[in-house]
Amino acid sequence: MEAFELIAIEIAYQQQTRSLTFASAGLMRVTEYGDRLWYIDVNGLEDRELLSWFATSEDIAVQLTAFAKNGLIFRGKGYLHPNVEHLAAAIRGDGVLHEEA
């Protein structure tokens, strides 16, 4: 398992793009038996309107660009699962997570 501290996240959904403002976020990439799974946990997400929208929407798919503290950039498709009460969200990966230096 690899862990990356994220400093910025941008998501695209429903023909709009948003930069997330958060206290902390981490990307976990798990490689087992040749398969790669990934997810992002976001804490201290300030945009309550965004969290509420995803909490009531049936379409929670997002395209994301995530910027790691170490300079790597990650791009992929996932599903945003909000936790409105705790101002947090999980983005569960769907498919390949592309990595750029």
C-alpha beads as a LAMMPS data file, in Angstrom:
LAMMPS data file: protein, C-alpha beads

101 atoms
100 bonds

1 atom types
1 bond types

-500.0 500.0 xlo xhi
-500.0 500.0 ylo yhi
-500.0 500.0 zlo zhi

Masses

1 110.0

Atoms # bond

1 1 1 0.000 0.000 0.000
2 1 1 1.198 3.486 -0.854
3 1 1 0.000 6.665 0.843
4 1 1 0.257 10.209 -0.500
5 1 1 -0.579 13.449 1.297
6 1 1 -2.638 15.685 -0.991
7 1 1 -2.415 19.469 -1.096
8 1 1 -5.060 20.171 -3.761
9 1 1 -7.967 18.350 -5.405
10 1 1 -10.048 19.431 -8.377
11 1 1 -13.194 17.528 -9.388
12 1 1 -15.339 17.709 -12.496
13 1 1 -18.967 16.599 -12.374
14 1 1 -22.251 17.551 -14.021
15 1 1 -20.429 19.764 -16.571
16 1 1 -18.743 21.887 -13.882
17 1 1 -15.343 21.917 -12.232
18 1 1 -14.573 22.701 -8.585
19 1 1 -11.459 22.957 -6.484
20 1 1 -11.983 21.473 -3.030
21 1 1 -10.956 23.396 0.091
22 1 1 -10.052 21.003 2.898
23 1 1 -7.997 20.601 6.064
24 1 1 -6.341 17.318 5.059
25 1 1 -6.570 14.673 2.366
26 1 1 -4.791 11.442 1.659
27 1 1 -4.615 9.128 -1.313
28 1 1 -4.193 5.413 -0.675
29 1 1 -3.151 3.138 -3.515
30 1 1 -3.345 -0.598 -2.875
31 1 1 -1.715 -3.174 -5.132
32 1 1 -2.724 -6.777 -4.523
33 1 1 -2.455 -9.722 -6.884
34 1 1 -1.751 -7.375 -9.800
35 1 1 -4.858 -5.244 -9.238
36 1 1 -4.580 -1.622 -8.181
37 1 1 -7.297 -0.104 -6.049
38 1 1 -7.303 3.498 -4.855
39 1 1 -9.286 5.883 -2.722
40 1 1 -9.007 9.378 -1.278
41 1 1 -10.169 10.462 2.173
42 1 1 -10.862 14.198 2.552
43 1 1 -11.339 15.824 5.977
44 1 1 -12.390 19.348 6.917
45 1 1 -14.184 19.894 3.611
46 1 1 -15.529 23.426 3.830
47 1 1 -18.104 23.305 1.020
48 1 1 -21.319 22.189 2.745
49 1 1 -23.340 22.914 -0.384
50 1 1 -21.204 20.495 -2.385
51 1 1 -21.458 17.792 0.277
52 1 1 -25.239 18.231 0.451
53 1 1 -25.555 18.035 -3.325
54 1 1 -23.649 14.743 -3.460
55 1 1 -25.642 13.422 -0.485
56 1 1 -28.884 13.778 -2.445
57 1 1 -27.659 13.058 -5.973
58 1 1 -27.910 9.725 -7.749
59 1 1 -24.934 10.667 -9.959
60 1 1 -21.861 10.809 -7.722
61 1 1 -19.275 10.176 -10.462
62 1 1 -16.355 12.609 -10.663
63 1 1 -13.263 13.104 -12.771
64 1 1 -10.468 14.238 -10.525
65 1 1 -7.036 15.742 -10.533
66 1 1 -5.171 15.424 -7.234
67 1 1 -1.888 17.124 -6.406
68 1 1 0.395 15.378 -3.915
69 1 1 2.753 17.116 -1.515
70 1 1 5.684 15.294 -3.158
71 1 1 4.919 16.905 -6.547
72 1 1 3.084 14.018 -8.211
73 1 1 -0.193 14.638 -10.006
74 1 1 -2.897 11.959 -10.151
75 1 1 -5.851 11.819 -12.555
76 1 1 -8.724 9.390 -12.597
77 1 1 -12.419 8.666 -12.333
78 1 1 -14.152 7.900 -9.068
79 1 1 -17.277 8.263 -6.972
80 1 1 -17.610 10.899 -4.259
81 1 1 -19.261 9.636 -1.072
82 1 1 -20.021 12.590 1.224
83 1 1 -20.169 12.642 5.007
84 1 1 -22.076 15.878 5.594
85 1 1 -22.147 15.580 9.375
86 1 1 -18.353 15.309 9.668
87 1 1 -17.504 17.658 6.745
88 1 1 -15.657 14.843 5.030
89 1 1 -15.793 12.756 1.879
90 1 1 -14.340 9.618 0.386
91 1 1 -13.589 9.335 -3.296
92 1 1 -13.496 5.692 -4.345
93 1 1 -11.543 5.018 -7.494
94 1 1 -13.048 3.463 -10.602
95 1 1 -10.348 2.083 -12.834
96 1 1 -6.837 3.288 -13.488
97 1 1 -5.319 6.172 -11.573
98 1 1 -2.885 7.943 -13.884
99 1 1 0.272 9.375 -12.316
100 1 1 2.351 12.277 -13.641
101 1 1 5.645 13.638 -12.348

Bonds

1 1 1 2
2 1 2 3
3 1 3 4
4 1 4 5
5 1 5 6
6 1 6 7
7 1 7 8
8 1 8 9
9 1 9 10
10 1 10 11
11 1 11 12
12 1 12 13
13 1 13 14
14 1 14 15
15 1 15 16
16 1 16 17
17 1 17 18
18 1 18 19
19 1 19 20
20 1 20 21
21 1 21 22
22 1 22 23
23 1 23 24
24 1 24 25
25 1 25 26
26 1 26 27
27 1 27 28
28 1 28 29
29 1 29 30
30 1 30 31
31 1 31 32
32 1 32 33
33 1 33 34
34 1 34 35
35 1 35 36
36 1 36 37
37 1 37 38
38 1 38 39
39 1 39 40
40 1 40 41
41 1 41 42
42 1 42 43
43 1 43 44
44 1 44 45
45 1 45 46
46 1 46 47
47 1 47 48
48 1 48 49
49 1 49 50
50 1 50 51
51 1 51 52
52 1 52 53
53 1 53 54
54 1 54 55
55 1 55 56
56 1 56 57
57 1 57 58
58 1 58 59
59 1 59 60
60 1 60 61
61 1 61 62
62 1 62 63
63 1 63 64
64 1 64 65
65 1 65 66
66 1 66 67
67 1 67 68
68 1 68 69
69 1 69 70
70 1 70 71
71 1 71 72
72 1 72 73
73 1 73 74
74 1 74 75
75 1 75 76
76 1 76 77
77 1 77 78
78 1 78 79
79 1 79 80
80 1 80 81
81 1 81 82
82 1 82 83
83 1 83 84
84 1 84 85
85 1 85 86
86 1 86 87
87 1 87 88
88 1 88 89
89 1 89 90
90 1 90 91
91 1 91 92
92 1 92 93
93 1 93 94
94 1 94 95
95 1 95 96
96 1 96 97
97 1 97 98
98 1 98 99
99 1 99 100
100 1 100 101
